[in-house]
Amino acid sequence: MGTRTLQAATLLLLSTAVSLVFSQTTVAPVTQQTLQKVAGSLQMYVDPLPQMPKIYGYNLRNGSPVPVNLTIGMYQKMWKFHRDLPATSVFVYGTSLTAATFPGPTITARHGVPLYVTWENHLPQSHILSWDPTIPTAIPKSGGVPTVVHLHGSVHSPQSDGSPFAWFTADFKETGPKWSQTTYTYPNVQPPGNLWYHDHALGLTRANLLAGLLGAYVIEKPSVDDPMNLPCNDDDLHLIIADRSFNVDGSLYMNATGNVPSIHPQWQPEYFGEAVTVNGKAWPFLSVRRRRYRFRILNASNARYFNLSLSNNLPLYVVGSDSSYLSAPVTTPTIILAPAELADVVIDFSLSPTGEAELLNSAPYPYPNGTAAGPLNGKVMKFIVQPKSNMDPPDNSTVPEKEVDYATVTTPDPTTTMTRYIVMYEYQTASGEPTHLYINGLRLEDPVTETPKSGSTELWHVINLTGDNHPLHIHLGMFQAIKVQELLDLQKFTACMRVANDAVKCNVTEHAAGTTLAVPEYEKTWKNVVKIEPGFVTSVVAAFKLVDTNQTYPFDATAEPGYVYHCHVRILF
């Protein structure tokens, strides 16, 4: 079998001056009090929840789906985030400037039918947000906004993965060192489920996503989807949740000053917005009938986690996590979503004891030990439950008893399974400000360190030596957490690791003997993102194959430029 390459996506934060020609927007410093005042002035639940336009990633010929070629552009456009905010400039995806939306259109693909997408960059010469040239960044010589698209959760060739080094500017005038083609191929051979696409340009992902370059993607497979009889059509909705802050003029806020400006003039380790947007509107409302609805929920925030619940205590029936169905629905009062994580949830409003229900957030920020959610970021949106009417069509949907039976994942035999230790480091100033973040002590541009074989399964022990939870994302591969073990005598272990950078030499098995945390039932499936607890070792089974059939990939996964894995707190890109 071929061997595929994985690069550890880390961030090298440079302390030396960089002499480069670049164009960016200069923004005066804004106080936190001003941002809170702007957000606090916005009345909640006055804008209806929009739905993004749908694009089909296939055509029907004689009743059978056939491949299509799509052209989707990136544009600068004016957008209103709230009734009382002026329209402001954003970056958006769409089939045209007129059709482009924040977030971008939802692409619906069909399992087994390849989709070909030409991504076009129509962005301006200068970025609308601040960025920092002292971190590794795609910086074209002649200006322009670099971008490249990654289909998160997809199984596709390296050339279509959206490598951070495969960026391009408008009209492909300049391209990154790993750029190779204008059209990407998405085979859609994996199990049906929810994915999303977003910008992935080196050093600019955080700014480009904040500006609006993201959208939903669904792979449908009628033979799997239809027997479950989940809510569909108008009762099947996307909720793309993202926190944002706004300046007094209604424009998107991104910090202009870094946490350690003497090292990084603009870069900060995390972004937490004062307002919560859903589908591009701040605190919207949705009128619902007393029936079941399916919500495909994406946390598209840069750093904020969400612990979601309903104010009237209606249960959440979780039917899927990331791009996979569960084996059976899980009923829970709350669900925690890390940045880039998806949940497929059914809510039965026929059981609602009230005429209204707020979708609430109780996750501290940074997660899990930061500031408690407040009156602004603690609210997400409102459901207005209509009275039952004889005119309502019958609700024939169900919450199925069973869903998809993937093979049960157990701890592999370490004597016959490739085992790796993946270590997350954070370096700080004497005052405790982060300046360097690494995976396995390496930079993104360093030589490839992980070379799993196509068709293989591996055991990864992910060690988090930072103070925050980190959402780990592997491109191409899928994984499941099987054990979360606390590290004892953490300071001693961390001190050893900073010197030796070797978990075995630092006796990780002796330290990994503390409290064991349970993996949430609603996360027990093949995932694209796994939350890595601070001060713990999270053991995951990583599969580099098609998890539903155990077959190898139908393309050369060993080709250049390979794939990356990284923390999905997007301030790191």
Steps between C-alpha positions, in 0.01 A plus 500: 500500500612856440610725779334838535657802665361708782656823612452621854344841457674720751553870528845656505474845651800703388671747731705668230388786278371408155565726203224424251278682258140442598168679499255489786240711668624705796250515785516721806483323838150445637425443867316195628249735660416645158450156348276396789303823469440446129391139549290589803314766302365240257154368581495123491263290293388766251649349182354179353745215459610486136587182315784495253423427133537136401719383214474142376831328436349270239247495218231244427506320167220251439442502875861418590752744653795600281805718572501875445758776487435796730671837503486674836662835558621698799379860505498814710144601579292712738308306768264594785556294814210661686197718435659791684854468362610666177602268218870421509763348277551122518659223292251243369465193278246477220434412139499876434541823695123541508439145624784494755400479867644497852545204560538365148254278314427150629633241257301176488696212347401140427698206634718341233451785253815711463469877508740732321531854639701786358560745783556854370655785698332836430620659824651852509863607522481565876344303783206648689644374831832525680762227471854444617797453264727386784345154502532260204254649253416481132620841379487563125757733346244707312223531757164331508333272753631141485247223549458127454200279580499194728197270508506405867421133563531396137687204355688627194844512339777723641480730199138582589554531874566872521853491639593823683783530247268461195360853524424726205403862440244650261506347152777264623743788450719367780498154654657328797781243477259203518233632264438267206148529356202730459232233534458273800351150488281377786426125451227489770582134570484520878192431714219757476513790741573865569816678391594861446736697279717792603809699423831339594768747386823504700487758779172648376243233584397681818443828314340348190251295703420795722430695181253231387672238284314186613197293406319168554535183293283188525554153353169320453453128453130416465548129579637602840318827565145416397432197726575714806207727410655807660337842453559624146433780253388816685550323833869429429704813576860612542614704801848645446593663830788746531588777743588842361571846636398819320642850491275802551458534122377140476820363349650171613753541778833324511771609739763736359748447785656173610514366853880542487543775237878509538504148352180488297347840420151361429479129586299392804457139614118503492203699370179527702219707351243682713206407276384158383395465138307214341501477121639852482250671733557605860263320739230412242164335558332209326127435498433126528192282500430237761685223322849354469781696339847392400781748564846452353700713743852625426718694741679731255659718769872564504551400864170494691351170618123471539315298763153506348167442672140617474352737757181293535696179559396326179737208434742486210495179297849474352506284186844589365835651592725668244467311168362174644172367630491340843408134542187617686367842606620641831261704713674778693406834660824663379763459233850649492640608164862600445599730214458313167286229662157399368196343663194358326209558739123445502274714719136403550308824553174310540626433853569866577339615826541864393437720199863607485835332553839667502807313380751571777876469542672434832857425386777700671754673277768396448367150558480339752646723773443855376241772551141387548258567215316828552170663402618556140709196405279279716212531251500366144151528345130460577242250378143633491272197530172552317174369647381169363274546200268264317649644182845366582603205283561177693850438629601159366865532599658292775799482727619153397588235755805397299716676246832385349696208642868564453736239641545545875824681575715351774854567617734353238778262598803731542736219403348476153371855449701809417488716813587870502526770765374841391591779742355853515729767645446865588783739584434820693666820613584554867162671536318195362427624146521226232761560229579158351273203431632170370395143429782260586731800526498547122400766251255447216777543245724238664538157333207260515485305826199268461484256207206263556430237236191534286247246627648485851372569850723662761490585870581860587554622855445877490654684793379852577757699701318831452238659723209476255301233321605461136290359212734269308422454131662248264467561128379194307506259796219444749535417866325410824600575857512186713664620822561834676750467787622772736875565529627494858792719610441708190771758569769233526382329183478830311850602610637169374315530170633851435852359521465150355190537278452126541195366683650153550824636649293721727306196629161604369339172610592572862357853483183399312346346810251761618129547452342344192242710317219334309474563128152651445256252351412749226864497383536123465533480125759575233586867538698774332560698821582366847517724808834466680470577872777709663723298729373170359603232254223436249541168319341481157470232234590662169378334180660576165244319287130504418351423840172354374655245262859469633618557145799710404456835333414503128779750430869540575507632856881491501545782249620852569432725680377249758260589778517688829358454846456790737312663782188668360508806722535706186703780649786251451486523120 
